[in-house]
Amino acid sequence: MNKACRENSASRTSFTDKTCPVCLRPFSWRKKWHKDWANVKYCSKRCAGERNRSKHD
């Protein structure tokens, strides 16, 4: 295993799981969120789009 791979796997374990406020399912860190994990709130684009829909029903 090269150094970059070891660093990446070690840093991944430092992220805690989150719960999506729309579907209430737990989700974990994904590589595409590596720069913005602190601001990620929804598990998917679908849930992000549904966030306001329940207020209008």
Helices and strands as residue ranges (DSSP letters): H 3-12, E 18-19, E 26-27, G 31-33, G 37-39, H 45-50, H 53-56
